[in-house]
């Protein structure tokens, strides 16, 4: 049986520009507060204080801290897809797209570490949202790999397994080289990854 937080309808989006700006300010503040302190430690008072609004204003746009958290997970999904689509739009082949996509993803994580941390915490706070984030992304990823195989750009293989493997690689690299180490040479990281992907590990 779903809990109340998953069965409630999400709050309606504001109809005015001012309302949208206020909602966005709440989300940006929540990203920083929750991303830095964690879901359990963050409070609505912390979020509204960071956003510079009255606490009562929060409830005009969101029903709970849980709803804000889930919206941030969705936002990570939207932003990541948009960011990677732009980065790979004119790639001449799949391997080039993979290289550019990984570089762009690592740069995105370095730019928005709090949002990345929120998605990682979603595994325990909102596991359904966490699973939806990755399964939705993997579905589109696998479709791109199937298309690349059809065009002869990659050799035949299980596109779904490959999609998850490549996603897992990107996620842990993001944590190691964009979160833990903020001044890593991302170009070097990507070069090393693609040396392995293109040539394998056999001597």
Residue frames as qw, qx, qy, qz and C-alpha x, y, z in Angstrom:
[[0.000, 0.888, 0.461, 0.000, 0.00, 0.00, 0.00],
 [0.425, 0.493, -0.043, 0.758, 1.52, 3.37, -0.99],
 [0.301, -0.453, -0.464, 0.699, 2.13, 5.94, 1.70],
 [0.150, 0.861, 0.379, -0.305, 0.45, 9.32, 1.71],
 [0.132, -0.696, 0.318, 0.631, 3.41, 11.05, 0.08],
 [0.167, -0.124, 0.799, 0.565, 3.25, 8.87, -3.03],
 [0.156, 0.518, 0.834, 0.107, -0.56, 8.79, -3.36],
 [0.058, 0.777, 0.274, -0.563, -1.20, 12.56, -3.14],
 [0.560, 0.717, 0.271, 0.315, -1.52, 14.58, -6.28],
 [0.513, -0.073, -0.045, 0.854, 1.38, 17.00, -6.81],
 [0.032, 0.703, 0.273, -0.656, 0.67, 20.69, -6.35],
 [0.544, 0.751, 0.343, 0.152, -0.50, 22.58, -9.42],
 [0.541, 0.049, 0.098, 0.834, 2.09, 24.72, -11.19],
 [0.004, -0.632, -0.253, 0.733, 1.67, 28.49, -10.80],
 [0.494, 0.683, 0.504, 0.189, -0.04, 30.39, -13.60],
 [0.106, 0.994, -0.039, 0.001, 1.83, 33.67, -13.29],
 [0.614, 0.549, -0.370, 0.429, 5.47, 34.53, -13.94],
 [0.207, -0.649, 0.463, -0.567, 5.84, 35.80, -10.38],
 [0.875, -0.276, 0.248, -0.310, 4.45, 32.57, -9.02],
 [0.933, 0.283, -0.142, 0.169, 6.79, 30.52, -11.19],
 [0.321, 0.662, -0.439, 0.516, 9.75, 32.60, -10.03],
 [0.510, -0.548, 0.435, -0.500, 8.80, 31.99, -6.40],
 [0.983, -0.044, 0.117, -0.132, 8.42, 28.26, -7.01],
 [0.758, 0.491, -0.275, 0.329, 11.81, 28.19, -8.74],
 [0.015, -0.696, 0.473, -0.540, 13.37, 30.05, -5.81],
 [0.785, -0.383, 0.338, -0.350, 12.01, 27.42, -3.42],
 [0.978, 0.195, -0.013, 0.077, 13.44, 24.64, -5.57],
 [0.507, 0.635, -0.375, 0.447, 16.86, 26.32, -5.80],
 [0.315, -0.630, 0.481, -0.522, 16.93, 26.84, -2.05],
 [0.919, -0.192, 0.242, -0.245, 15.82, 23.26, -1.42],
 [0.853, 0.426, -0.233, 0.191, 18.52, 21.99, -3.77],
 [0.240, 0.634, -0.508, 0.531, 21.20, 23.73, -1.72],
 [0.507, -0.488, 0.449, -0.551, 19.79, 22.96, 1.72],
 [0.956, -0.059, 0.195, -0.209, 18.87, 19.32, 1.13],
 [0.806, 0.494, -0.263, 0.193, 21.89, 18.67, -1.07],
 [0.222, 0.620, -0.540, 0.524, 24.26, 19.94, 1.62],
 [0.363, -0.381, 0.605, -0.598, 22.60, 18.75, 4.85],
 [0.081, -0.079, -0.992, -0.054, 20.56, 15.73, 3.70],
 [0.378, -0.447, -0.559, -0.588, 16.81, 15.18, 3.57],
 [0.571, -0.534, -0.603, 0.162, 16.29, 14.30, 7.24],
 [0.425, -0.353, -0.262, 0.791, 18.25, 17.25, 8.62],
 [0.028, 0.173, 0.281, 0.943, 16.79, 19.84, 6.25],
 [0.109, 0.538, 0.695, -0.464, 13.65, 21.64, 7.37],
 [0.251, 0.755, 0.501, 0.341, 11.06, 23.69, 5.53],
 [0.241, -0.943, -0.061, 0.222, 12.13, 26.64, 7.69],
 [0.524, -0.421, 0.438, 0.597, 15.71, 26.21, 6.42],
 [0.429, 0.359, 0.636, 0.531, 14.46, 26.13, 2.82],
 [0.069, 0.896, 0.402, 0.175, 12.24, 29.19, 3.11],
 [0.381, -0.830, 0.100, 0.395, 14.94, 31.13, 4.94],
 [0.511, -0.188, 0.543, 0.639, 17.38, 30.32, 2.13],
 [0.283, 0.536, 0.633, 0.482, 14.77, 31.32, -0.47],
 [0.075, -0.027, -0.127, 0.989, 14.01, 34.59, 1.35],
 [0.437, -0.354, -0.465, -0.684, 10.28, 33.94, 1.67],
 [0.548, -0.329, 0.422, -0.643, 7.77, 33.46, 4.50],
 [0.196, -0.122, 0.971, -0.057, 7.31, 29.88, 5.63],
 [0.543, 0.431, 0.563, -0.450, 3.60, 30.00, 4.80],
 [0.455, 0.643, -0.316, -0.528, 4.45, 30.83, 1.19],
 [0.070, -0.316, 0.932, 0.163, 6.05, 27.40, 0.82],
 [0.356, 0.244, 0.878, -0.208, 2.69, 25.67, 1.16],
 [0.510, 0.627, 0.047, -0.588, 1.19, 27.67, -1.70],
 [0.472, 0.608, -0.553, -0.320, 3.54, 25.80, -4.04],
 [0.470, 0.201, -0.858, 0.056, 4.34, 22.51, -2.31],
 [0.754, -0.488, -0.256, -0.357, 2.49, 20.28, 0.12],
 [0.835, -0.524, 0.128, 0.104, 5.57, 18.93, 1.89],
 [0.196, -0.727, 0.603, 0.265, 9.33, 18.61, 1.94],
 [0.627, 0.033, 0.763, 0.155, 8.86, 15.19, 0.34],
 [0.571, 0.733, 0.369, -0.010, 7.15, 16.78, -2.66],
 [0.105, 0.929, -0.309, -0.172, 9.99, 19.27, -3.12],
 [0.456, -0.459, 0.737, 0.196, 12.51, 16.44, -2.91],
 [0.653, 0.310, 0.681, 0.118, 10.72, 14.42, -5.58],
 [0.421, 0.894, 0.127, -0.086, 10.47, 17.47, -7.82],
 [0.111, -0.823, 0.514, 0.216, 14.23, 17.92, -7.56],
 [0.576, -0.125, 0.782, 0.204, 14.80, 14.30, -8.63],
 [0.581, 0.649, 0.489, 0.049, 12.56, 14.93, -11.64],
 [0.170, 0.961, -0.138, -0.171, 14.46, 18.11, -12.38],
 [0.386, -0.550, 0.682, 0.288, 17.76, 16.23, -12.35],
 [0.621, 0.256, 0.718, 0.182, 16.28, 13.87, -14.94],
 [0.425, 0.859, 0.285, -0.014, 15.08, 16.72, -17.16],
 [0.036, -0.928, 0.313, 0.201, 18.26, 18.76, -16.88],
 [0.521, -0.373, 0.712, 0.288, 20.57, 15.81, -17.46],
 [0.621, 0.426, 0.628, 0.194, 18.73, 14.72, -20.60],
 [0.303, 0.944, 0.129, -0.029, 18.65, 18.28, -21.95],
 [0.251, -0.824, 0.449, 0.238, 22.32, 18.85, -21.13],
 [0.555, -0.199, 0.749, 0.302, 23.45, 15.64, -22.78],
 [0.577, 0.631, 0.511, 0.090, 21.21, 16.10, -25.81],
 [0.183, 0.973, -0.089, -0.107, 22.77, 19.51, -26.44],
 [0.360, -0.686, 0.587, 0.235, 26.31, 18.20, -25.89],
 [0.495, -0.078, 0.821, 0.275, 25.90, 15.31, -28.35],
 [0.554, 0.642, 0.292, -0.443, 23.56, 16.87, -30.92],
 [0.545, 0.754, -0.287, -0.229, 26.12, 17.13, -33.75],
 [0.504, -0.458, 0.723, 0.113, 28.22, 14.08, -32.89],
 [0.470, 0.441, -0.575, -0.505, 29.17, 12.24, -36.11],
 [0.651, 0.018, -0.752, -0.104, 28.92, 8.77, -34.53],
 [0.742, -0.574, -0.299, -0.176, 27.96, 6.94, -31.35],
 [0.763, -0.195, -0.277, 0.550, 31.42, 6.70, -29.81],
 [0.216, 0.320, -0.053, 0.921, 31.92, 10.43, -30.23],
 [0.478, -0.586, -0.233, -0.611, 28.51, 11.00, -28.67],
 [0.817, -0.431, -0.355, 0.142, 29.47, 8.76, -25.74],
 [0.585, 0.017, -0.214, 0.782, 32.70, 10.66, -25.19],
 [0.036, -0.405, -0.044, -0.913, 31.04, 14.06, -25.37],
 [0.626, -0.552, -0.357, -0.420, 28.16, 12.87, -23.22],
 [0.771, -0.352, -0.379, 0.372, 30.42, 11.60, -20.43],
 [0.387, 0.114, -0.140, 0.904, 32.44, 14.82, -20.43],
 [0.262, -0.471, -0.187, -0.821, 29.25, 16.89, -20.29],
 [0.724, -0.520, -0.426, -0.153, 27.80, 14.76, -17.49],
 [0.677, -0.228, -0.345, 0.609, 30.91, 15.13, -15.33],
 [0.152, 0.233, -0.017, 0.960, 30.87, 18.89, -15.91],
 [0.475, -0.529, -0.341, -0.615, 27.17, 19.01, -14.97],
 [0.758, -0.457, -0.436, 0.163, 27.80, 17.11, -11.72],
 [0.518, -0.059, -0.226, 0.823, 30.68, 19.46, -10.86],
 [0.067, -0.335, -0.132, -0.930, 28.38, 22.43, -11.50],
 [0.628, -0.397, -0.088, -0.664, 25.37, 21.07, -9.57],
 [0.293, 0.196, -0.893, 0.278, 26.78, 18.79, -6.84],
 [0.362, 0.000, 0.587, -0.724, 23.86, 19.34, -4.49],
 [0.758, 0.231, -0.101, -0.602, 21.38, 18.13, -7.11],
 [0.598, 0.303, -0.741, -0.035, 23.54, 15.06, -7.73],
 [0.025, 0.155, -0.827, 0.539, 23.60, 14.34, -3.99],
 [0.590, 0.080, 0.297, -0.746, 19.82, 14.57, -3.86],
 [0.793, 0.249, -0.403, -0.382, 19.43, 11.92, -6.56],
 [0.424, 0.255, -0.833, 0.248, 21.84, 9.66, -4.68],
 [0.193, -0.059, 0.692, -0.694, 19.86, 10.12, -1.46],
 [0.679, 0.081, -0.123, -0.719, 16.62, 9.37, -3.30],
 [0.513, 0.138, -0.844, -0.075, 17.62, 5.71, -3.22],
 [0.247, -0.211, -0.835, 0.444, 16.51, 5.61, 0.42],
 [0.170, 0.265, 0.329, -0.890, 14.23, 8.66, 0.68],
 [0.655, 0.453, 0.107, -0.595, 12.14, 8.14, -2.47],
 [0.453, -0.218, 0.812, 0.296, 13.14, 4.79, -4.02],
 [0.558, 0.581, 0.592, 0.023, 10.34, 4.89, -6.58],
 [0.249, 0.950, -0.051, -0.181, 11.54, 8.28, -7.87],
 [0.295, -0.641, 0.650, 0.283, 15.14, 7.04, -7.85],
 [0.563, 0.091, 0.797, 0.202, 14.21, 3.98, -9.87],
 [0.479, 0.780, 0.398, -0.055, 12.10, 6.01, -12.30],
 [0.006, 0.897, -0.297, -0.326, 14.98, 8.44, -12.83],
 [0.255, -0.475, 0.778, 0.322, 17.36, 5.72, -13.94],
 [0.529, 0.271, 0.799, 0.090, 14.94, 3.43, -15.77],
 [0.416, 0.852, 0.243, -0.205, 13.60, 6.29, -17.88],
 [0.027, 0.827, -0.464, -0.317, 17.11, 7.39, -18.76],
 [0.418, -0.261, 0.845, 0.208, 18.22, 3.83, -19.51],
 [0.614, 0.510, 0.598, -0.079, 15.32, 3.25, -21.87],
 [0.394, 0.903, -0.033, -0.167, 16.30, 6.16, -24.10],
 [0.201, -0.702, 0.652, 0.207, 19.97, 5.28, -23.79],
 [0.579, -0.009, 0.807, 0.112, 19.36, 1.70, -24.97],
 [0.591, 0.709, 0.372, -0.097, 17.33, 2.97, -27.92],
 [0.181, 0.905, -0.328, -0.200, 20.27, 5.13, -28.99],
 [0.345, -0.472, 0.795, 0.160, 22.63, 2.15, -28.74],
 [0.658, 0.326, 0.679, 0.001, 20.29, -0.02, -30.81],
 [0.477, 0.864, 0.088, -0.136, 20.21, 2.69, -33.49],
 [0.041, -0.806, 0.561, 0.184, 24.00, 2.92, -33.41],
 [0.544, -0.159, 0.817, 0.108, 24.30, -0.85, -33.81],
 [0.641, 0.591, 0.485, -0.068, 21.92, -0.73, -36.76],
 [0.344, 0.923, -0.144, -0.095, 24.13, 1.93, -38.38],
 [0.885, 0.228, -0.197, 0.354, 27.25, -0.14, -37.78],
 [0.035, 0.823, -0.295, 0.484, 28.72, 2.40, -35.33],
 [0.413, -0.491, 0.690, -0.336, 29.03, -0.15, -32.49],
 [0.281, 0.129, -0.934, -0.181, 29.32, -3.91, -32.60],
 [0.648, -0.374, -0.473, -0.465, 26.25, -6.05, -31.75],
 [0.245, 0.037, -0.778, 0.577, 25.41, -6.60, -28.10],
 [0.254, -0.651, -0.710, 0.089, 22.71, -6.32, -25.44],
 [0.109, 0.590, 0.072, 0.797, 21.79, -2.64, -25.56],
 [0.567, -0.740, -0.171, -0.320, 19.99, -2.64, -22.21],
 [0.837, -0.388, -0.093, 0.375, 22.94, -4.16, -20.33],
 [0.549, 0.254, 0.049, 0.795, 25.31, -1.79, -22.08],
 [0.127, -0.740, -0.165, -0.639, 23.14, 1.22, -21.23],
 [0.692, -0.709, -0.098, -0.094, 23.10, 0.34, -17.53],
 [0.824, -0.158, -0.023, 0.544, 26.83, -0.42, -17.51],
 [0.379, 0.428, 0.085, 0.816, 27.68, 2.92, -19.11],
 [0.345, -0.777, -0.151, -0.504, 25.32, 4.78, -16.79],
 [0.808, -0.559, -0.116, 0.146, 26.83, 3.11, -13.74],
 [0.699, 0.082, 0.005, 0.711, 30.30, 4.04, -14.91],
 [0.110, 0.611, 0.114, 0.776, 29.28, 7.68, -15.36],
 [0.554, -0.755, -0.187, -0.296, 27.57, 7.88, -11.97],
 [0.813, -0.476, -0.056, 0.332, 30.52, 6.58, -9.97],
 [0.564, 0.239, 0.076, 0.787, 33.00, 8.67, -11.98],
 [0.111, -0.756, -0.180, -0.619, 30.86, 11.70, -11.20],
 [0.684, -0.720, -0.109, -0.037, 31.07, 10.99, -7.50],
 [0.818, -0.247, 0.042, 0.517, 34.81, 10.33, -7.53],
 [0.513, 0.087, 0.208, 0.829, 36.02, 13.06, -9.88],
 [0.029, -0.566, -0.280, -0.775, 33.36, 15.79, -9.67],
 [0.582, -0.731, -0.209, -0.289, 32.11, 15.53, -6.06],
 [0.815, -0.481, -0.048, 0.319, 35.01, 14.21, -3.98],
 [0.535, -0.243, 0.242, 0.772, 37.70, 15.93, -6.06],
 [0.281, 0.849, 0.333, -0.298, 36.57, 19.28, -7.34],
 [0.117, 0.827, -0.367, -0.409, 39.68, 20.11, -9.36],
 [0.726, -0.026, 0.652, 0.217, 40.08, 16.83, -11.27],
 [0.097, 0.398, -0.561, -0.720, 41.23, 16.90, -14.88],
 [0.720, 0.303, 0.456, -0.426, 37.97, 15.75, -16.47],
 [0.627, 0.627, -0.355, -0.297, 39.47, 15.52, -19.95],
 [0.103, 0.455, -0.880, 0.089, 42.07, 13.08, -18.64],
 [0.511, 0.030, 0.748, -0.423, 39.36, 11.03, -16.95],
 [0.747, 0.496, 0.147, -0.418, 37.33, 10.83, -20.14],
 [0.440, 0.635, -0.611, -0.172, 40.41, 9.94, -22.21],
 [0.114, -0.317, 0.920, -0.200, 41.23, 7.05, -19.87],
 [0.634, 0.221, 0.582, -0.458, 37.65, 5.77, -19.91],
 [0.733, 0.585, -0.022, -0.348, 37.49, 5.76, -23.68],
 [0.212, 0.564, -0.795, -0.069, 40.86, 4.14, -24.04],
 [0.321, -0.080, 0.902, -0.279, 39.35, 1.29, -22.01],
 [0.654, 0.424, 0.412, -0.473, 36.00, 1.28, -23.83],
 [0.612, 0.672, -0.255, -0.329, 37.49, 1.33, -27.31],
 [0.405, 0.549, -0.731, 0.019, 40.43, -1.00, -26.73],
 [0.892, -0.295, -0.321, -0.118, 39.37, -3.15, -23.78],
 [0.506, -0.768, 0.380, -0.096, 41.63, -4.36, -20.97],
 [0.962, 0.052, 0.160, 0.215, 43.44, -7.17, -22.77],
 [0.355, -0.671, 0.366, 0.538, 47.16, -6.49, -23.23]]
